[in-house]
């Protein structure tokens, strides 16, 4: 599968911030995946298609995401969610940098 620009940029930003990650990390017996797992129960998701009625914003896909994120929370994960635009504009990196300062 060809890497998308937002994924390429986020990986660059994670490296610049000193974070290691595992892409497409499976976290349950339901085979749910996080886009990125950075250890210490921190996961990152890139939500694509937010303006084009992509999978994450249509009814069925949205409800499946809710189920996945709720179970992730019950299992002790912290899931940070960013849109493709937020990654491409550098807002995800800015947020992560502030989060690392705390």
Jmol script that loads the backbone (N, CA, C; Angstrom):
load data "model"
ATOM      1  N   UNK A   1       0.835  -1.182   0.000  1.00  0.00           N
ATOM      2  CA  UNK A   1       0.000   0.000   0.000  1.00  0.00           C
ATOM      3  C   UNK A   1       0.886   1.254   0.000  1.00  0.00           C
ATOM      4  N   UNK A   2       0.574   2.189  -0.858  1.00  0.00           N
ATOM      5  CA  UNK A   2       1.356   3.408  -0.984  1.00  0.00           C
ATOM      6  C   UNK A   2       1.099   4.321   0.221  1.00  0.00           C
ATOM      7  N   UNK A   3       2.174   4.836   0.798  1.00  0.00           N
ATOM      8  CA  UNK A   3       2.046   5.740   1.942  1.00  0.00           C
ATOM      9  C   UNK A   3       1.395   7.048   1.512  1.00  0.00           C
ATOM     10  N   UNK A   4       0.517   7.552   2.357  1.00  0.00           N
ATOM     11  CA  UNK A   4      -0.164   8.817   2.081  1.00  0.00           C
ATOM     12  C   UNK A   4       0.667   9.969   2.633  1.00  0.00           C
ATOM     13  N   UNK A   5       0.544  11.164   2.025  1.00  0.00           N
ATOM     14  CA  UNK A   5       1.343  12.311   2.486  1.00  0.00           C
ATOM     15  C   UNK A   5       1.210  12.596   3.984  1.00  0.00           C
ATOM     16  N   UNK A   6       0.012  12.483   4.528  1.00  0.00           N
ATOM     17  CA  UNK A   6      -0.167  12.771   5.953  1.00  0.00           C
ATOM     18  C   UNK A   6       0.584  11.753   6.812  1.00  0.00           C
ATOM     19  N   UNK A   7       0.584  10.495   6.404  1.00  0.00           N
ATOM     20  CA  UNK A   7       1.312   9.477   7.157  1.00  0.00           C
ATOM     21  C   UNK A   7       2.816   9.715   7.091  1.00  0.00           C
ATOM     22  N   UNK A   8       3.303  10.045   5.912  1.00  0.00           N
ATOM     23  CA  UNK A   8       4.733  10.325   5.743  1.00  0.00           C
ATOM     24  C   UNK A   8       5.147  11.495   6.626  1.00  0.00           C
ATOM     25  N   UNK A   9       4.343  12.558   6.615  1.00  0.00           N
ATOM     26  CA  UNK A   9       4.666  13.739   7.408  1.00  0.00           C
ATOM     27  C   UNK A   9       4.557  13.453   8.899  1.00  0.00           C
ATOM     28  N   UNK A  10       3.512  12.738   9.329  1.00  0.00           N
ATOM     29  CA  UNK A  10       3.387  12.439  10.753  1.00  0.00           C
ATOM     30  C   UNK A  10       4.570  11.609  11.239  1.00  0.00           C
ATOM     31  N   UNK A  11       4.995  10.645  10.462  1.00  0.00           N
ATOM     32  CA  UNK A  11       6.155   9.842  10.855  1.00  0.00           C
ATOM     33  C   UNK A  11       7.408  10.706  10.977  1.00  0.00           C
ATOM     34  N   UNK A  12       7.569  11.651  10.073  1.00  0.00           N
ATOM     35  CA  UNK A  12       8.698  12.592  10.160  1.00  0.00           C
ATOM     36  C   UNK A  12       8.603  13.400  11.448  1.00  0.00           C
ATOM     37  N   UNK A  13       7.399  13.894  11.757  1.00  0.00           N
ATOM     38  CA  UNK A  13       7.202  14.697  12.966  1.00  0.00           C
ATOM     39  C   UNK A  13       7.418  13.863  14.229  1.00  0.00           C
ATOM     40  N   UNK A  14       6.935  12.631  14.243  1.00  0.00           N
ATOM     41  CA  UNK A  14       7.152  11.777  15.407  1.00  0.00           C
ATOM     42  C   UNK A  14       8.640  11.568  15.647  1.00  0.00           C
ATOM     43  N   UNK A  15       9.373  11.351  14.567  1.00  0.00           N
ATOM     44  CA  UNK A  15      10.828  11.172  14.684  1.00  0.00           C
ATOM     45  C   UNK A  15      11.484  12.438  15.225  1.00  0.00           C
ATOM     46  N   UNK A  16      11.087  13.609  14.689  1.00  0.00           N
ATOM     47  CA  UNK A  16      11.644  14.883  15.157  1.00  0.00           C
ATOM     48  C   UNK A  16      11.352  15.121  16.639  1.00  0.00           C
ATOM     49  N   UNK A  17      10.210  14.627  17.098  1.00  0.00           N
ATOM     50  CA  UNK A  17       9.825  14.791  18.503  1.00  0.00           C
ATOM     51  C   UNK A  17      10.431  13.719  19.410  1.00  0.00           C
ATOM     52  N   UNK A  18      11.168  12.791  18.816  1.00  0.00           N
ATOM     53  CA  UNK A  18      11.821  11.756  19.600  1.00  0.00           C
ATOM     54  C   UNK A  18      10.910  10.612  20.009  1.00  0.00           C
ATOM     55  N   UNK A  19       9.790  10.466  19.324  1.00  0.00           N
ATOM     56  CA  UNK A  19       8.853   9.382  19.623  1.00  0.00           C
ATOM     57  C   UNK A  19       9.099   8.203  18.691  1.00  0.00           C
ATOM     58  N   UNK A  20       9.056   7.018  19.243  1.00  0.00           N
ATOM     59  CA  UNK A  20       9.089   5.825  18.403  1.00  0.00           C
ATOM     60  C   UNK A  20       7.646   5.375  18.220  1.00  0.00           C
ATOM     61  N   UNK A  21       7.399   4.559  17.207  1.00  0.00           N
ATOM     62  CA  UNK A  21       6.037   4.152  16.927  1.00  0.00           C
ATOM     63  C   UNK A  21       6.011   2.807  16.213  1.00  0.00           C
ATOM     64  N   UNK A  22       4.846   2.196  16.310  1.00  0.00           N
ATOM     65  CA  UNK A  22       4.548   0.980  15.562  1.00  0.00           C
ATOM     66  C   UNK A  22       3.334   1.309  14.701  1.00  0.00           C
ATOM     67  N   UNK A  23       3.443   1.210  13.379  1.00  0.00           N
ATOM     68  CA  UNK A  23       2.276   1.491  12.537  1.00  0.00           C
ATOM     69  C   UNK A  23       1.308   0.307  12.524  1.00  0.00           C
ATOM     70  N   UNK A  24       0.029   0.598  12.324  1.00  0.00           N
ATOM     71  CA  UNK A  24      -1.006  -0.435  12.200  1.00  0.00           C
ATOM     72  C   UNK A  24      -0.957  -1.440  13.349  1.00  0.00           C
ATOM     73  N   UNK A  25      -0.899  -0.909  14.557  1.00  0.00           N
ATOM     74  CA  UNK A  25      -0.775  -1.714  15.770  1.00  0.00           C
ATOM     75  C   UNK A  25      -2.115  -2.359  16.137  1.00  0.00           C
ATOM     76  N   UNK A  26      -2.150  -3.677  16.212  1.00  0.00           N
ATOM     77  CA  UNK A  26      -3.366  -4.408  16.591  1.00  0.00           C
ATOM     78  C   UNK A  26      -3.466  -4.415  18.114  1.00  0.00           C
ATOM     79  N   UNK A  27      -4.618  -3.976  18.651  1.00  0.00           N
ATOM     80  CA  UNK A  27      -4.722  -3.857  20.103  1.00  0.00           C
ATOM     81  C   UNK A  27      -5.830  -4.686  20.742  1.00  0.00           C
ATOM     82  N   UNK A  28      -6.515  -5.511  19.990  1.00  0.00           N
ATOM     83  CA  UNK A  28      -7.556  -6.328  20.617  1.00  0.00           C
ATOM     84  C   UNK A  28      -7.765  -7.616  19.836  1.00  0.00           C
ATOM     85  N   UNK A  29      -8.494  -8.531  20.449  1.00  0.00           N
ATOM     86  CA  UNK A  29      -8.813  -9.770  19.753  1.00  0.00           C
ATOM     87  C   UNK A  29      -9.792  -9.543  18.612  1.00  0.00           C
ATOM     88  N   UNK A  30     -10.387  -8.330  18.548  1.00  0.00           N
ATOM     89  CA  UNK A  30     -11.257  -7.957  17.431  1.00  0.00           C
ATOM     90  C   UNK A  30     -10.431  -7.504  16.230  1.00  0.00           C
ATOM     91  N   UNK A  31      -9.114  -7.507  16.391  1.00  0.00           N
ATOM     92  CA  UNK A  31      -8.171  -7.104  15.345  1.00  0.00           C
ATOM     93  C   UNK A  31      -8.293  -5.618  14.980  1.00  0.00           C
ATOM     94  N   UNK A  32      -8.784  -4.821  15.944  1.00  0.00           N
ATOM     95  CA  UNK A  32      -8.791  -3.376  15.739  1.00  0.00           C
ATOM     96  C   UNK A  32      -7.348  -2.898  15.701  1.00  0.00           C
ATOM     97  N   UNK A  33      -7.121  -1.868  14.918  1.00  0.00           N
ATOM     98  CA  UNK A  33      -5.775  -1.321  14.760  1.00  0.00           C
ATOM     99  C   UNK A  33      -5.772   0.176  15.063  1.00  0.00           C
ATOM    100  N   UNK A  34      -4.647   0.614  15.601  1.00  0.00           N
ATOM    101  CA  UNK A  34      -4.360   2.042  15.690  1.00  0.00           C
ATOM    102  C   UNK A  34      -3.456   2.373  14.514  1.00  0.00           C
ATOM    103  N   UNK A  35      -3.598   3.568  13.950  1.00  0.00           N
ATOM    104  CA  UNK A  35      -2.684   3.970  12.880  1.00  0.00           C
ATOM    105  C   UNK A  35      -1.246   3.945  13.388  1.00  0.00           C
ATOM    106  N   UNK A  36      -1.052   4.461  14.626  1.00  0.00           N
ATOM    107  CA  UNK A  36       0.281   4.478  15.236  1.00  0.00           C
ATOM    108  C   UNK A  36       0.150   4.214  16.721  1.00  0.00           C
ATOM    109  N   UNK A  37       1.048   3.394  17.231  1.00  0.00           N
ATOM    110  CA  UNK A  37       1.133   3.160  18.664  1.00  0.00           C
ATOM    111  C   UNK A  37       2.518   3.598  19.106  1.00  0.00           C
ATOM    112  N   UNK A  38       2.575   4.490  20.087  1.00  0.00           N
ATOM    113  CA  UNK A  38       3.844   5.074  20.513  1.00  0.00           C
ATOM    114  C   UNK A  38       4.326   4.551  21.863  1.00  0.00           C
ATOM    115  N   UNK A  39       3.744   3.467  22.330  1.00  0.00           N
ATOM    116  CA  UNK A  39       4.138   2.934  23.629  1.00  0.00           C
ATOM    117  C   UNK A  39       3.419   3.664  24.753  1.00  0.00           C
ATOM    118  N   UNK A  40       3.573   3.152  25.958  1.00  0.00           N
ATOM    119  CA  UNK A  40       2.968   3.776  27.138  1.00  0.00           C
ATOM    120  C   UNK A  40       1.465   4.011  26.960  1.00  0.00           C
ATOM    121  N   UNK A  41       0.811   3.126  26.248  1.00  0.00           N
ATOM    122  CA  UNK A  41      -0.639   3.183  25.983  1.00  0.00           C
ATOM    123  C   UNK A  41      -1.077   4.443  25.240  1.00  0.00           C
ATOM    124  N   UNK A  42      -0.186   5.036  24.437  1.00  0.00           N
ATOM    125  CA  UNK A  42      -0.533   6.199  23.612  1.00  0.00           C
ATOM    126  C   UNK A  42      -0.683   5.762  22.162  1.00  0.00           C
ATOM    127  N   UNK A  43      -1.853   6.057  21.598  1.00  0.00           N
ATOM    128  CA  UNK A  43      -2.132   5.732  20.201  1.00  0.00           C
ATOM    129  C   UNK A  43      -2.497   7.003  19.446  1.00  0.00           C
ATOM    130  N   UNK A  44      -2.214   7.007  18.155  1.00  0.00           N
ATOM    131  CA  UNK A  44      -2.538   8.149  17.292  1.00  0.00           C
ATOM    132  C   UNK A  44      -3.312   7.643  16.092  1.00  0.00           C
ATOM    133  N   UNK A  45      -4.387   8.340  15.781  1.00  0.00           N
ATOM    134  CA  UNK A  45      -5.210   8.025  14.625  1.00  0.00           C
ATOM    135  C   UNK A  45      -5.258   9.228  13.699  1.00  0.00           C
ATOM    136  N   UNK A  46      -5.137   8.991  12.410  1.00  0.00           N
ATOM    137  CA  UNK A  46      -5.361  10.026  11.401  1.00  0.00           C
ATOM    138  C   UNK A  46      -6.730   9.754  10.796  1.00  0.00           C
ATOM    139  N   UNK A  47      -7.633  10.699  10.967  1.00  0.00           N
ATOM    140  CA  UNK A  47      -9.005  10.557  10.470  1.00  0.00           C
ATOM    141  C   UNK A  47      -9.089  11.241   9.106  1.00  0.00           C
ATOM    142  N   UNK A  48      -9.180  10.446   8.059  1.00  0.00           N
ATOM    143  CA  UNK A  48      -9.245  10.991   6.708  1.00  0.00           C
ATOM    144  C   UNK A  48     -10.671  11.204   6.242  1.00  0.00           C
ATOM    145  N   UNK A  49     -10.828  11.963   5.205  1.00  0.00           N
ATOM    146  CA  UNK A  49     -12.129  12.156   4.569  1.00  0.00           C
ATOM    147  C   UNK A  49     -13.153  12.897   5.399  1.00  0.00           C
ATOM    148  N   UNK A  50     -12.703  13.763   6.301  1.00  0.00           N
ATOM    149  CA  UNK A  50     -13.668  14.434   7.180  1.00  0.00           C
ATOM    150  C   UNK A  50     -14.547  15.435   6.444  1.00  0.00           C
ATOM    151  N   UNK A  51     -14.117  15.919   5.288  1.00  0.00           N
ATOM    152  CA  UNK A  51     -14.928  16.860   4.510  1.00  0.00           C
ATOM    153  C   UNK A  51     -15.568  16.212   3.285  1.00  0.00           C
ATOM    154  N   UNK A  52     -15.191  14.979   3.012  1.00  0.00           N
ATOM    155  CA  UNK A  52     -15.700  14.348   1.792  1.00  0.00           C
ATOM    156  C   UNK A  52     -16.596  13.143   2.090  1.00  0.00           C
ATOM    157  N   UNK A  53     -17.182  13.151   3.259  1.00  0.00           N
ATOM    158  CA  UNK A  53     -18.042  12.048   3.703  1.00  0.00           C
ATOM    159  C   UNK A  53     -17.305  10.716   3.603  1.00  0.00           C
ATOM    160  N   UNK A  54     -16.071  10.734   4.099  1.00  0.00           N
ATOM    161  CA  UNK A  54     -15.274   9.508   4.129  1.00  0.00           C
ATOM    162  C   UNK A  54     -15.791   8.540   5.169  1.00  0.00           C
ATOM    163  N   UNK A  55     -15.134   7.419   5.300  1.00  0.00           N
ATOM    164  CA  UNK A  55     -15.552   6.352   6.188  1.00  0.00           C
ATOM    165  C   UNK A  55     -15.762   6.824   7.620  1.00  0.00           C
ATOM    166  N   UNK A  56     -14.933   7.750   8.089  1.00  0.00           N
ATOM    167  CA  UNK A  56     -14.994   8.189   9.480  1.00  0.00           C
ATOM    168  C   UNK A  56     -16.165   9.120   9.769  1.00  0.00           C
ATOM    169  N   UNK A  57     -16.828   9.625   8.743  1.00  0.00           N
ATOM    170  CA  UNK A  57     -17.924  10.570   8.981  1.00  0.00           C
ATOM    171  C   UNK A  57     -19.282  10.054   8.527  1.00  0.00           C
ATOM    172  N   UNK A  58     -19.327   8.908   7.887  1.00  0.00           N
ATOM    173  CA  UNK A  58     -20.610   8.309   7.515  1.00  0.00           C
ATOM    174  C   UNK A  58     -21.120   7.482   8.683  1.00  0.00           C
ATOM    175  N   UNK A  59     -22.422   7.339   8.783  1.00  0.00           N
ATOM    176  CA  UNK A  59     -23.061   6.691   9.917  1.00  0.00           C
ATOM    177  C   UNK A  59     -22.425   5.398  10.373  1.00  0.00           C
ATOM    178  N   UNK A  60     -22.372   4.391   9.530  1.00  0.00           N
ATOM    179  CA  UNK A  60     -21.875   3.077   9.910  1.00  0.00           C
ATOM    180  C   UNK A  60     -20.404   3.135  10.331  1.00  0.00           C
ATOM    181  N   UNK A  61     -19.578   3.801   9.532  1.00  0.00           N
ATOM    182  CA  UNK A  61     -18.156   3.910   9.857  1.00  0.00           C
ATOM    183  C   UNK A  61     -17.926   4.680  11.139  1.00  0.00           C
ATOM    184  N   UNK A  62     -18.700   5.740  11.320  1.00  0.00           N
ATOM    185  CA  UNK A  62     -18.571   6.557  12.528  1.00  0.00           C
ATOM    186  C   UNK A  62     -18.915   5.727  13.765  1.00  0.00           C
ATOM    187  N   UNK A  63     -20.008   4.969  13.703  1.00  0.00           N
ATOM    188  CA  UNK A  63     -20.390   4.142  14.839  1.00  0.00           C
ATOM    189  C   UNK A  63     -19.348   3.060  15.130  1.00  0.00           C
ATOM    190  N   UNK A  64     -18.758   2.489  14.097  1.00  0.00           N
ATOM    191  CA  UNK A  64     -17.701   1.504  14.306  1.00  0.00           C
ATOM    192  C   UNK A  64     -16.478   2.144  14.966  1.00  0.00           C
ATOM    193  N   UNK A  65     -16.176   3.367  14.564  1.00  0.00           N
ATOM    194  CA  UNK A  65     -15.068   4.084  15.204  1.00  0.00           C
ATOM    195  C   UNK A  65     -15.376   4.347  16.675  1.00  0.00           C
ATOM    196  N   UNK A  66     -16.632   4.736  16.974  1.00  0.00           N
ATOM    197  CA  UNK A  66     -17.007   4.974  18.367  1.00  0.00           C
ATOM    198  C   UNK A  66     -16.799   3.718  19.209  1.00  0.00           C
ATOM    199  N   UNK A  67     -17.221   2.581  18.687  1.00  0.00           N
ATOM    200  CA  UNK A  67     -17.047   1.324  19.401  1.00  0.00           C
ATOM    201  C   UNK A  67     -15.565   1.040  19.636  1.00  0.00           C
ATOM    202  N   UNK A  68     -14.767   1.209  18.600  1.00  0.00           N
ATOM    203  CA  UNK A  68     -13.321   0.964  18.706  1.00  0.00           C
ATOM    204  C   UNK A  68     -12.686   1.883  19.749  1.00  0.00           C
ATOM    205  N   UNK A  69     -12.994   3.169  19.700  1.00  0.00           N
ATOM    206  CA  UNK A  69     -12.366   4.123  20.618  1.00  0.00           C
ATOM    207  C   UNK A  69     -12.849   3.919  22.052  1.00  0.00           C
ATOM    208  N   UNK A  70     -14.107   3.561  22.232  1.00  0.00           N
ATOM    209  CA  UNK A  70     -14.601   3.292  23.584  1.00  0.00           C
ATOM    210  C   UNK A  70     -13.917   2.068  24.181  1.00  0.00           C
ATOM    211  N   UNK A  71     -13.759   1.008  23.392  1.00  0.00           N
ATOM    212  CA  UNK A  71     -13.056  -0.174  23.885  1.00  0.00           C
ATOM    213  C   UNK A  71     -11.590   0.141  24.158  1.00  0.00           C
ATOM    214  N   UNK A  72     -10.983   0.940  23.312  1.00  0.00           N
ATOM    215  CA  UNK A  72      -9.588   1.329  23.549  1.00  0.00           C
ATOM    216  C   UNK A  72      -9.461   2.040  24.898  1.00  0.00           C
ATOM    217  N   UNK A  73     -10.409   2.930  25.192  1.00  0.00           N
ATOM    218  CA  UNK A  73     -10.399   3.637  26.469  1.00  0.00           C
ATOM    219  C   UNK A  73     -10.549   2.655  27.630  1.00  0.00           C
ATOM    220  N   UNK A  74     -11.484   1.711  27.508  1.00  0.00           N
ATOM    221  CA  UNK A  74     -11.673   0.714  28.568  1.00  0.00           C
ATOM    222  C   UNK A  74     -10.427  -0.134  28.783  1.00  0.00           C
ATOM    223  N   UNK A  75      -9.658  -0.351  27.723  1.00  0.00           N
ATOM    224  CA  UNK A  75      -8.428  -1.131  27.821  1.00  0.00           C
ATOM    225  C   UNK A  75      -7.236  -0.297  28.295  1.00  0.00           C
ATOM    226  N   UNK A  76      -7.470   0.996  28.551  1.00  0.00           N
ATOM    227  CA  UNK A  76      -6.424   1.847  29.121  1.00  0.00           C
ATOM    228  C   UNK A  76      -5.607   2.650  28.129  1.00  0.00           C
ATOM    229  N   UNK A  77      -6.011   2.685  26.873  1.00  0.00           N
ATOM    230  CA  UNK A  77      -5.267   3.457  25.877  1.00  0.00           C
ATOM    231  C   UNK A  77      -5.731   4.912  25.862  1.00  0.00           C
ATOM    232  N   UNK A  78      -4.807   5.789  25.543  1.00  0.00           N
ATOM    233  CA  UNK A  78      -5.124   7.184  25.239  1.00  0.00           C
ATOM    234  C   UNK A  78      -4.994   7.323  23.734  1.00  0.00           C
ATOM    235  N   UNK A  79      -6.063   7.751  23.095  1.00  0.00           N
ATOM    236  CA  UNK A  79      -6.075   7.845  21.637  1.00  0.00           C
ATOM    237  C   UNK A  79      -6.165   9.312  21.245  1.00  0.00           C
ATOM    238  N   UNK A  80      -5.143   9.782  20.561  1.00  0.00           N
ATOM    239  CA  UNK A  80      -5.147  11.136  20.025  1.00  0.00           C
ATOM    240  C   UNK A  80      -5.567  11.047  18.567  1.00  0.00           C
ATOM    241  N   UNK A  81      -6.567  11.839  18.207  1.00  0.00           N
ATOM    242  CA  UNK A  81      -7.128  11.778  16.856  1.00  0.00           C
ATOM    243  C   UNK A  81      -6.883  13.100  16.148  1.00  0.00           C
ATOM    244  N   UNK A  82      -6.354  13.013  14.939  1.00  0.00           N
ATOM    245  CA  UNK A  82      -6.088  14.196  14.127  1.00  0.00           C
ATOM    246  C   UNK A  82      -6.650  13.986  12.734  1.00  0.00           C
ATOM    247  N   UNK A  83      -7.170  15.046  12.145  1.00  0.00           N
ATOM    248  CA  UNK A  83      -7.593  14.959  10.746  1.00  0.00           C
ATOM    249  C   UNK A  83      -6.351  15.009   9.860  1.00  0.00           C
ATOM    250  N   UNK A  84      -6.531  14.593   8.620  1.00  0.00           N
ATOM    251  CA  UNK A  84      -5.438  14.693   7.651  1.00  0.00           C
ATOM    252  C   UNK A  84      -4.948  16.132   7.565  1.00  0.00           C
ATOM    253  N   UNK A  85      -5.880  17.080   7.513  1.00  0.00           N
ATOM    254  CA  UNK A  85      -5.521  18.495   7.433  1.00  0.00           C
ATOM    255  C   UNK A  85      -4.702  18.956   8.623  1.00  0.00           C
ATOM    256  N   UNK A  86      -5.060  18.517   9.811  1.00  0.00           N
ATOM    257  CA  UNK A  86      -4.304  18.910  11.000  1.00  0.00           C
ATOM    258  C   UNK A  86      -2.868  18.399  10.936  1.00  0.00           C
ATOM    259  N   UNK A  87      -2.695  17.207  10.410  1.00  0.00           N
ATOM    260  CA  UNK A  87      -1.333  16.677  10.256  1.00  0.00           C
ATOM    261  C   UNK A  87      -0.575  17.497   9.225  1.00  0.00           C
ATOM    262  N   UNK A  88      -1.199  17.732   8.078  1.00  0.00           N
ATOM    263  CA  UNK A  88      -0.514  18.451   6.989  1.00  0.00           C
ATOM    264  C   UNK A  88      -0.205  19.900   7.345  1.00  0.00           C
ATOM    265  N   UNK A  89      -1.021  20.525   8.172  1.00  0.00           N
ATOM    266  CA  UNK A  89      -0.772  21.914   8.598  1.00  0.00           C
ATOM    267  C   UNK A  89       0.202  22.011   9.766  1.00  0.00           C
ATOM    268  N   UNK A  90       0.620  20.888  10.317  1.00  0.00           N
ATOM    269  CA  UNK A  90       1.555  20.890  11.442  1.00  0.00           C
ATOM    270  C   UNK A  90       0.900  21.005  12.799  1.00  0.00           C
ATOM    271  N   UNK A  91      -0.427  21.048  12.833  1.00  0.00           N
ATOM    272  CA  UNK A  91      -1.131  21.198  14.107  1.00  0.00           C
ATOM    273  C   UNK A  91      -0.970  19.952  14.982  1.00  0.00           C
ATOM    274  N   UNK A  92      -0.931  18.783  14.381  1.00  0.00           N
ATOM    275  CA  UNK A  92      -0.729  17.557  15.159  1.00  0.00           C
ATOM    276  C   UNK A  92       0.643  17.589  15.833  1.00  0.00           C
ATOM    277  N   UNK A  93       1.670  18.007  15.092  1.00  0.00           N
ATOM    278  CA  UNK A  93       3.009  18.086  15.672  1.00  0.00           C
ATOM    279  C   UNK A  93       3.045  19.091  16.814  1.00  0.00           C
ATOM    280  N   UNK A  94       2.409  20.241  16.630  1.00  0.00           N
ATOM    281  CA  UNK A  94       2.371  21.256  17.688  1.00  0.00           C
ATOM    282  C   UNK A  94       1.705  20.700  18.942  1.00  0.00           C
ATOM    283  N   UNK A  95       0.585  20.008  18.766  1.00  0.00           N
ATOM    284  CA  UNK A  95      -0.110  19.439  19.912  1.00  0.00           C
ATOM    285  C   UNK A  95       0.761  18.412  20.617  1.00  0.00           C
ATOM    286  N   UNK A  96       1.370  17.521  19.848  1.00  0.00           N
ATOM    287  CA  UNK A  96       2.217  16.494  20.446  1.00  0.00           C
ATOM    288  C   UNK A  96       3.411  17.114  21.181  1.00  0.00           C
ATOM    289  N   UNK A  97       3.983  18.169  20.631  1.00  0.00           N
ATOM    290  CA  UNK A  97       5.104  18.848  21.293  1.00  0.00           C
ATOM    291  C   UNK A  97       4.652  19.409  22.639  1.00  0.00           C
ATOM    292  N   UNK A  98       3.476  20.020  22.682  1.00  0.00           N
ATOM    293  CA  UNK A  98       2.948  20.549  23.945  1.00  0.00           C
ATOM    294  C   UNK A  98       2.655  19.416  24.923  1.00  0.00           C
ATOM    295  N   UNK A  99       2.099  18.307  24.412  1.00  0.00           N
ATOM    296  CA  UNK A  99       1.796  17.168  25.259  1.00  0.00           C
ATOM    297  C   UNK A  99       3.068  16.593  25.875  1.00  0.00           C
ATOM    298  N   UNK A 100       4.143  16.560  25.101  1.00  0.00           N
ATOM    299  CA  UNK A 100       5.413  16.030  25.612  1.00  0.00           C
ATOM    300  C   UNK A 100       6.026  16.925  26.679  1.00  0.00           C
ATOM    301  N   UNK A 101       5.702  18.213  26.657  1.00  0.00           N
ATOM    302  CA  UNK A 101       6.233  19.160  27.646  1.00  0.00           C
ATOM    303  C   UNK A 101       5.623  18.949  29.025  1.00  0.00           C
ATOM    304  N   UNK A 102       4.434  18.381  29.092  1.00  0.00           N
ATOM    305  CA  UNK A 102       3.728  18.275  30.378  1.00  0.00           C
ATOM    306  C   UNK A 102       4.349  17.262  31.306  1.00  0.00           C
TER     307      UNK A 102
END
end "model"
wireframe off; spacefill off
backbone 0.3
color backbone group
